[in-house]
C-alpha cells in the first residue's frame, strides 16, 4: 500500500480494538477517513479484523474495481471454498463477495484495496 500522495508527514496512530467488537464480524480498524472509530490511513484502503468461532462464517461484499487480500492470523478458514491455515494469505479480484468460514477458531485480517 502506498500513500495517496507524496510528501505526507509521517505519522502513526495506536488503538486497541476489543475482541467483543470483532467476534464473528469484520471490524473496520483502519480507513482513509477514520470511519467508525477506525485508525486513519492515507491510502484508498479499508482494513478489517475478525475473530471467528469454529464453524461460523463472516461475509464481505467487494465493490466493483476493488480487490481483497485476506491474511489468516491464526486458525484455519475456507475462503470461497479454498482452505487456508495460519500465516496463509489469498488475493481476490473479480469477485462480488467472499465468505470466510472458520474450520476452527480463527482470526483474520482483510484488506479491501483498489
MMTF fields as JSON, N, C-alpha, C and O atoms, coordinates in Angstrom:
{
  "mmtfVersion": "1.0.0",
  "mmtfProducer": "UNKNOWN",
  "numBonds": 455,
  "numAtoms": 456,
  "numGroups": 114,
  "numChains": 1,
  "numModels": 1,
  "chainsPerModel": [1],
  "groupsPerChain": [114],
  "chainIdList": ["A"],
  "bondAtomList": [4, 2, 8, 6, 12, 10, 16, 14, 20, 18, 24, 22, 28, 26, 32, 30, 36, 34, 40, 38, 44, 42, 48, 46, 52, 50, 56, 54, 60, 58, 64, 62, 68, 66, 72, 70, 76, 74, 80, 78, 84, 82, 88, 86, 92, 90, 96, 94, 100, 98, 104, 102, 108, 106, 112, 110, 116, 114, 120, 118, 124, 122, 128, 126, 132, 130, 136, 134, 140, 138, 144, 142, 148, 146, 152, 150, 156, 154, 160, 158, 164, 162, 168, 166, 172, 170, 176, 174, 180, 178, 184, 182, 188, 186, 192, 190, 196, 194, 200, 198, 204, 202, 208, 206, 212, 210, 216, 214, 220, 218, 224, 222, 228, 226, 232, 230, 236, 234, 240, 238, 244, 242, 248, 246, 252, 250, 256, 254, 260, 258, 264, 262, 268, 266, 272, 270, 276, 274, 280, 278, 284, 282, 288, 286, 292, 290, 296, 294, 300, 298, 304, 302, 308, 306, 312, 310, 316, 314, 320, 318, 324, 322, 328, 326, 332, 330, 336, 334, 340, 338, 344, 342, 348, 346, 352, 350, 356, 354, 360, 358, 364, 362, 368, 366, 372, 370, 376, 374, 380, 378, 384, 382, 388, 386, 392, 390, 396, 394, 400, 398, 404, 402, 408, 406, 412, 410, 416, 414, 420, 418, 424, 422, 428, 426, 432, 430, 436, 434, 440, 438, 444, 442, 448, 446, 452, 450],
  "bondOrderList": [1, 1, 1, 1, 1, 1, 1, 1, 1, 1, 1, 1, 1, 1, 1, 1, 1, 1, 1, 1, 1, 1, 1, 1, 1, 1, 1, 1, 1, 1, 1, 1, 1, 1, 1, 1, 1, 1, 1, 1, 1, 1, 1, 1, 1, 1, 1, 1, 1, 1, 1, 1, 1, 1, 1, 1, 1, 1, 1, 1, 1, 1, 1, 1, 1, 1, 1, 1, 1, 1, 1, 1, 1, 1, 1, 1, 1, 1, 1, 1, 1, 1, 1, 1, 1, 1, 1, 1, 1, 1, 1, 1, 1, 1, 1, 1, 1, 1, 1, 1, 1, 1, 1, 1, 1, 1, 1, 1, 1, 1, 1, 1, 1],
  "groupList": [{"groupName": "UNK", "atomNameList": ["N", "CA", "C", "O"], "elementList": ["N", "C", "C", "O"], "formalChargeList": [0, 0, 0, 0], "bondAtomList": [1, 0, 2, 1, 3, 2], "bondOrderList": [1, 1, 2], "singleLetterCode": "X", "chemCompType": "L-PEPTIDE LINKING"}],
  "groupTypeList": [0, 0, 0, 0, 0, 0, 0, 0, 0, 0, 0, 0, 0, 0, 0, 0, 0, 0, 0, 0, 0, 0, 0, 0, 0, 0, 0, 0, 0, 0, 0, 0, 0, 0, 0, 0, 0, 0, 0, 0, 0, 0, 0, 0, 0, 0, 0, 0, 0, 0, 0, 0, 0, 0, 0, 0, 0, 0, 0, 0, 0, 0, 0, 0, 0, 0, 0, 0, 0, 0, 0, 0, 0, 0, 0, 0, 0, 0, 0, 0, 0, 0, 0, 0, 0, 0, 0, 0, 0, 0, 0, 0, 0, 0, 0, 0, 0, 0, 0, 0, 0, 0, 0, 0, 0, 0, 0, 0, 0, 0, 0, 0, 0, 0],
  "groupIdList": [1, 2, 3, 4, 5, 6, 7, 8, 9, 10, 11, 12, 13, 14, 15, 16, 17, 18, 19, 20, 21, 22, 23, 24, 25, 26, 27, 28, 29, 30, 31, 32, 33, 34, 35, 36, 37, 38, 39, 40, 41, 42, 43, 44, 45, 46, 47, 48, 49, 50, 51, 52, 53, 54, 55, 56, 57, 58, 59, 60, 61, 62, 63, 64, 65, 66, 67, 68, 69, 70, 71, 72, 73, 74, 75, 76, 77, 78, 79, 80, 81, 82, 83, 84, 85, 86, 87, 88, 89, 90, 91, 92, 93, 94, 95, 96, 97, 98, 99, 100, 101, 102, 103, 104, 105, 106, 107, 108, 109, 110, 111, 112, 113, 114],
  "secStructList": [7, 7, 7, 1, 1, 6, 6, 7, 7, 7, 7, 7, 7, 7, 7, 7, 7, 7, 4, 4, 4, 4, 5, 6, 1, 7, 3, 3, 3, 3, 3, 6, 6, 7, 4, 4, 4, 7, 3, 3, 7, 1, 1, 1, 3, 3, 3, 3, 3, 3, 3, 3, 7, 6, 6, 7, 3, 3, 3, 3, 3, 7, 7, 6, 6, 7, 3, 3, 3, 3, 3, 3, 3, 3, 1, 3, 3, 3, 3, 6, 6, 3, 3, 3, 3, 6, 6, 7, 3, 3, 3, 3, 7, 1, 7, 1, 3, 3, 3, 3, 3, 3, 1, 1, 1, 3, 3, 3, 3, 3, 3, 3, 3, 7],
  "xCoordList": [0.855, 0.0, 0.899, 1.845, 0.59, 1.348, 0.469, -0.754, 1.086, 0.31, -0.396, 0.049, -1.496, -2.276, -1.549, -1.9, -0.547, 0.244, 1.618, 1.79, 2.576, 3.942, 3.984, 3.165, 4.936, 5.18, 4.362, 4.433, 3.593, 2.83, 3.784, 4.777, 3.486, 4.28, 4.025, 2.872, 5.08, 4.878, 4.16, 4.419, 3.262, 2.532, 2.061, 2.125, 1.592, 1.023, -0.047, -0.07, -0.922, -1.953, -1.892, -1.392, -2.405, -2.432, -3.754, -4.195, -4.388, -5.682, -5.961, -5.617, -6.574, -6.983, -8.406, -9.262, -8.641, -9.971, -10.365, -9.909, -11.207, -11.555, -12.14, -12.813, -11.864, -12.352, -13.855, -14.332, -14.6, -16.062, -16.565, -17.578, -15.892, -16.32, -15.974, -16.395, -15.205, -14.828, -15.13, -14.684, -15.885, -16.255, -17.328, -18.416, -17.015, -17.917, -18.408, -19.514, -17.571, -17.872, -16.576, -15.603, -16.578, -15.433, -15.531, -16.504, -14.52, -14.48, -13.499, -12.319, -13.993, -13.133, -12.144, -12.547, -10.834, -9.816, -8.955, -8.288, -8.958, -8.201, -8.878, -9.305, -8.967, -9.593, -9.101, -8.526, -9.331, -8.894, -9.516, -8.84, -10.793, -11.497, -11.599, -12.208, -11.015, -11.144, -12.577, -13.018, -13.294, -14.708, -14.948, -14.137, -16.054, -16.486, -15.413, -15.307, -14.623, -13.602, -12.352, -11.524, -12.21, -11.011, -9.819, -9.98, -8.633, -7.427, -7.441, -8.013, -6.818, -6.767, -5.506, -4.403, -5.685, -4.549, -4.705, -5.821, -3.604, -3.632, -3.488, -2.554, -4.434, -4.495, -5.909, -6.649, -6.281, -7.633, -7.725, -7.713, -7.816, -7.913, -8.727, -8.8, -9.334, -10.015, -9.463, -9.337, -9.133, -8.56, -9.494, -9.925, -9.797, -10.731, -10.055, -9.152, -10.5, -10.104, -11.357, -12.416, -11.232, -12.34, -11.781, -10.784, -12.428, -12.202, -13.447, -14.561, -13.259, -14.401, -14.398, -13.407, -15.512, -15.64, -15.715, -16.142, -15.298, -15.322, -16.71, -17.723, -16.733, -17.946, -18.861, -20.007, -18.371, -19.125, -18.566, -17.493, -19.304, -18.917, -19.158, -20.136, -18.268, -18.476, -18.362, -17.683, -19.034, -19.062, -18.597, -18.72, -18.055, -17.616, -18.0, -17.68, -18.68, -19.051, -17.907, -17.359, -17.558, -16.461, -17.043, -17.675, -16.832, -17.344, -16.601, -15.44, -17.266, -16.607, -15.311, -15.255, -14.273, -12.989, -12.091, -10.98, -12.56, -11.752, -11.23, -11.724, -10.228, -9.573, -9.446, -9.524, -9.248, -9.123, -7.886, -7.577, -7.183, -6.135, -6.612, -6.938, -6.656, -7.045, -5.853, -5.263, -5.498, -4.392, -4.955, -5.709, -4.595, -5.032, -3.998, -2.842, -4.417, -3.508, -3.369, -2.293, -4.454, -4.403, -5.617, -6.649, -5.476, -6.572, -6.588, -5.602, -7.729, -7.878, -9.268, -10.246, -9.332, -10.579, -10.689, -9.707, -11.893, -12.143, -12.684, -13.651, -12.062, -12.488, -12.988, -12.215, -14.287, -14.903, -14.437, -14.057, -14.476, -14.137, -12.651, -12.304, -11.769, -10.318, -9.822, -10.019, -9.172, -8.702, -7.396, -6.468, -7.343, -6.162, -5.876, -6.8, -4.601, -4.192, -3.45, -3.239, -3.059, -2.31, -1.151, -0.407, -1.005, 0.039, -0.212, 0.557, -1.254, -1.578, -2.314, -2.979, -2.184, -2.914, -3.473, -3.028, -4.462, -5.062, -5.451, -5.992, -5.165, -5.57, -6.837, -6.934, -7.798, -9.083, -9.418, -9.444, -9.674, -10.087, -11.238, -11.416, -12.007, -13.106, -14.13, -14.682, -14.381, -15.43, -16.33, -15.864, -17.597, -18.538, -18.597, -18.983, -18.21, -18.293, -17.378, -16.942, -17.101, -16.397, -17.005, -17.496, -16.959, -17.442, -16.234, -15.486, -16.05, -14.929, -15.521, -16.169, -15.292, -15.833, -14.694, -13.659, -14.876, -13.85, -13.971, -14.974, -12.945, -12.91, -12.61, -13.02, -11.888, -11.62, -11.58, -11.595, -11.529, -11.461, -10.33, -9.227, -10.607, -9.634, -9.679, -10.66, -8.586, -8.518, -7.971, -6.978, -8.61, -8.203, -8.102, -8.738, -7.284, -7.186, -7.507, -6.937, -8.413, -8.855, -8.526, -8.848, -7.878, -7.538, -8.418, -8.373, -9.207, -10.047, -9.359, -9.268, -8.873, -7.979, -8.435, -9.258, -7.893, -8.112, -7.058, -7.052],
  "yCoordList": [-1.172, 0.0, 1.233, 1.333, 2.146, 3.389, 4.551, 4.489, 5.617, 6.796, 7.405, 7.247, 8.098, 8.679, 9.792, 10.114, 10.385, 11.413, 11.518, 11.155, 12.016, 12.19, 13.369, 14.284, 13.338, 14.469, 14.502, 15.479, 13.471, 13.456, 13.354, 12.628, 14.069, 13.981, 12.625, 12.268, 11.862, 10.568, 10.732, 11.674, 9.804, 9.827, 8.417, 7.53, 8.223, 6.927, 7.117, 8.121, 6.142, 6.098, 4.716, 3.761, 4.637, 3.368, 3.275, 4.248, 2.108, 1.951, 0.47, -0.353, 0.134, -1.249, -1.447, -0.575, -2.583, -2.952, -4.239, -5.32, -4.136, -5.301, -6.45, -6.24, -7.673, -8.888, -8.868, -9.282, -8.398, -8.429, -7.694, -8.092, -6.648, -5.871, -6.502, -6.011, -7.591, -8.244, -9.738, -10.475, -10.18, -11.588, -11.909, -11.334, -12.815, -13.26, -12.115, -12.164, -11.085, -9.981, -9.278, -9.289, -8.673, -7.891, -6.504, -5.785, -6.132, -4.831, -3.943, -4.273, -2.806, -1.848, -1.282, -0.697, -1.459, -0.968, 0.143, 0.869, 0.288, 1.365, 1.723, 0.848, 3.039, 3.503, 4.911, 5.589, 5.332, 6.661, 7.77, 8.742, 7.634, 8.698, 8.461, 9.266, 7.371, 7.081, 6.731, 7.014, 6.122, 5.787, 4.862, 3.977, 5.065, 4.203, 4.009, 2.93, 5.032, 4.952, 4.204, 3.859, 3.949, 3.247, 4.205, 5.424, 3.634, 4.428, 5.05, 4.478, 6.205, 6.886, 6.477, 6.531, 6.066, 5.776, 6.62, 6.899, 7.011, 7.919, 7.151, 7.366, 6.257, 5.497, 4.957, 4.862, 4.608, 4.122, 2.64, 1.77, 2.38, 1.011, 1.011, 2.009, -0.13, -0.37, -1.675, -2.655, -1.689, -2.873, -3.326, -2.526, -4.611, -5.211, -6.337, -6.996, -6.554, -7.71, -8.471, -7.878, -9.788, -10.612, -11.794, -12.394, -12.124, -13.382, -14.208, -13.778, -15.384, -16.192, -17.505, -18.236, -17.794, -19.047, -20.212, -20.04, -21.389, -22.582, -22.788, -22.669, -23.096, -23.387, -22.18, -22.341, -20.991, -19.767, -19.154, -19.536, -18.199, -17.599, -16.101, -15.633, -15.356, -13.924, -13.68, -14.416, -12.64, -12.322, -10.896, -10.042, -10.661, -9.322, -9.088, -9.894, -7.989, -7.598, -6.783, -5.894, -7.09, -6.405, -5.527, -6.03, -4.229, -3.288, -3.486, -3.895, -3.199, -3.318, -2.506, -1.381, -3.092, -2.41, -2.513, -1.984, -3.191, -3.324, -4.745, -5.663, -4.907, -6.193, -6.439, -5.511, -7.706, -8.064, -8.918, -9.791, -8.653, -9.548, -9.998, -9.167, -11.32, -11.859, -12.601, -13.453, -12.282, -12.924, -13.685, -13.125, -14.949, -15.756, -15.563, -15.959, -14.953, -14.678, -15.892, -16.142, -16.649, -17.907, -18.745, -18.22, -20.051, -20.957, -21.343, -21.172, -21.868, -22.221, -21.836, -21.935, -21.395, -20.937, -21.477, -21.924, -21.425, -21.652, -20.347, -19.794, -19.859, -18.614, -18.968, -19.38, -18.806, -19.203, -20.612, -20.871, -21.516, -22.943, -23.232, -24.324, -22.288, -22.519, -22.55, -21.59, -23.662, -23.823, -23.073, -23.142, -22.351, -21.582, -21.822, -21.903, -21.935, -22.142, -20.906, -19.95, -20.935, -19.842, -19.412, -20.251, -18.132, -17.472, -17.492, -16.885, -18.162, -18.159, -16.866, -16.267, -16.455, -15.297, -15.624, -16.559, -14.831, -15.037, -13.685, -12.826, -13.508, -12.306, -12.647, -13.706, -11.744, -11.976, -10.763, -9.63, -11.025, -9.989, -10.538, -11.752, -9.653, -10.042, -10.946, -11.845, -10.709, -11.403, -10.334, -9.245, -10.638, -9.687, -9.803, -8.856, -10.971, -11.184, -12.334, -13.114, -12.419, -13.584, -14.037, -13.237, -15.346, -15.973, -16.574, -17.353, -16.204, -16.711, -17.639, -17.188, -18.926, -19.946, -20.45, -20.88, -20.4, -20.877, -22.386, -22.882, -23.108, -24.555, -24.884, -25.923, -23.977, -23.989, -22.518, -21.638, -22.243, -20.844, -20.156, -20.692, -18.971, -18.293, -16.787, -16.226, -16.149, -14.697, -14.319, -14.89, -13.362, -12.944, -11.429, -10.699, -10.971, -9.555, -9.438, -10.153, -8.543, -8.367, -6.946, -5.969, -6.851, -5.565, -5.397, -6.234, -4.35, -4.023, -2.852, -1.757, -3.086, -2.15, -1.846, -2.569, -0.764, -0.504, -1.225, -1.144],
  "zCoordList": [0.0, 0.0, 0.0, 0.782, -0.875, -0.975, -0.516, -0.643, 0.019, 0.409, -0.799, -1.935, -0.541, -1.635, -2.366, -3.502, -1.74, -2.412, -1.744, -0.58, -2.498, -1.996, -1.029, -1.115, -0.119, 0.759, 2.035, 2.781, 2.304, 3.554, 4.741, 4.685, 5.793, 7.003, 7.651, 7.892, 7.938, 8.582, 9.923, 10.672, 10.204, 11.474, 11.778, 10.927, 12.983, 13.322, 14.385, 15.097, 14.473, 15.49, 16.124, 15.531, 17.323, 18.028, 18.771, 19.383, 18.722, 19.364, 19.568, 18.719, 20.676, 20.936, 20.411, 20.565, 19.801, 19.316, 20.037, 19.662, 21.069, 21.881, 21.062, 20.052, 21.525, 20.855, 20.639, 19.583, 21.614, 21.518, 20.277, 19.702, 19.86, 18.701, 17.366, 16.319, 17.394, 16.142, 16.155, 15.275, 17.15, 17.242, 16.206, 16.227, 15.316, 14.249, 13.365, 12.825, 13.226, 12.325, 11.945, 12.699, 10.773, 10.338, 10.959, 10.736, 11.737, 12.405, 11.657, 11.539, 11.148, 10.467, 11.481, 12.486, 11.213, 12.141, 11.535, 12.272, 10.2, 9.558, 8.238, 7.485, 7.971, 6.73, 6.412, 7.264, 5.189, 4.739, 5.586, 5.922, 5.931, 6.646, 8.152, 8.857, 8.66, 10.09, 10.466, 11.58, 9.546, 9.707, 10.897, 11.173, 11.598, 12.704, 13.766, 14.349, 14.022, 15.06, 14.65, 15.494, 13.351, 12.87, 12.82, 12.874, 12.716, 12.541, 11.142, 10.214, 10.993, 9.699, 8.952, 9.495, 7.69, 6.822, 5.555, 5.119, 4.987, 3.834, 2.521, 1.749, 2.297, 1.057, 0.902, 1.881, -0.301, -0.567, -0.209, -1.079, 1.083, 1.582, 2.865, 3.582, 3.132, 4.402, 4.943, 4.209, 6.225, 6.852, 7.966, 8.797, 7.97, 8.921, 9.69, 9.176, 10.929, 11.734, 12.123, 12.332, 12.22, 12.711, 13.477, 13.075, 14.581, 15.283, 15.017, 15.318, 14.458, 14.03, 14.8, 14.8, 15.453, 16.18, 15.191, 14.049, 15.637, 14.792, 14.202, 14.892, 12.926, 12.156, 11.942, 11.522, 12.225, 11.93, 10.65, 10.184, 10.089, 8.817, 8.852, 9.435, 8.23, 8.005, 6.507, 5.792, 6.049, 4.615, 4.405, 5.282, 3.211, 2.828, 1.372, 0.497, 1.124, -0.235, -0.833, -0.181, -2.066, -2.741, -3.846, -4.775, -3.745, -4.75, -6.077, -6.083, -7.19, -8.495, -8.534, -8.038, -9.13, -9.259, -8.039, -8.041, -6.993, -5.779, -5.665, -6.32, -4.825, -4.629, -3.135, -2.331, -2.773, -1.364, -1.163, -1.974, -0.073, 0.42, 1.787, 2.634, 2.015, 3.312, 3.892, 3.227, 5.125, 5.83, 7.023, 7.818, 7.151, 8.297, 9.399, 9.251, 10.504, 11.613, 12.525, 13.067, 12.696, 13.46, 13.09, 12.673, 13.249, 12.947, 11.484, 10.767, 11.05, 9.634, 9.165, 9.906, 7.919, 7.323, 5.905, 5.313, 5.381, 3.961, 3.407, 3.933, 2.348, 1.711, 0.324, -0.541, 0.118, -1.152, -1.532, -2.674, -0.543, -0.702, -0.916, -1.368, -0.604, -0.649, 0.792, 1.537, 1.193, 2.564, 2.799, 1.993, 3.925, 4.315, 5.79, 6.599, 6.141, 7.532, 8.037, 7.291, 9.303, 9.916, 9.021, 8.511, 8.838, 8.046, 6.547, 5.802, 6.075, 4.658, 4.311, 5.157, 3.073, 2.579, 1.204, 0.537, 0.795, -0.517, -1.1, -0.404, -2.394, -3.123, -3.895, -4.515, -3.851, -4.513, -5.368, -4.887, -6.644, -7.598, -8.422, -8.524, -9.003, -9.887, -9.219, -9.854, -7.95, -7.199, -6.589, -6.253, -6.447, -5.858, -4.339, -3.653, -3.814, -2.367, -1.984, -2.83, -0.704, -0.224, 1.087, 1.884, 1.287, 2.51, 3.207, 2.617, 4.471, 5.261, 6.319, 7.264, 6.147, 7.049, 7.933, 7.424, 9.255, 10.187, 10.361, 10.874, 9.929, 10.131, 11.591, 12.109, 12.236, 13.667, 14.078, 13.217, 15.372, 15.805, 15.048, 14.945, 14.523, 13.661, 13.85, 14.338, 13.447, 13.397, 12.032, 11.581, 11.372, 10.037, 9.948, 10.709, 8.996, 8.66, 7.18, 6.356, 6.846, 5.469, 5.01, 5.687, 3.848, 3.231, 2.003, 1.101, 1.943, 0.792, 0.09, 0.645, -1.14, -1.832, -3.253, -3.815, -3.838, -5.266, -6.065, -7.294]
}
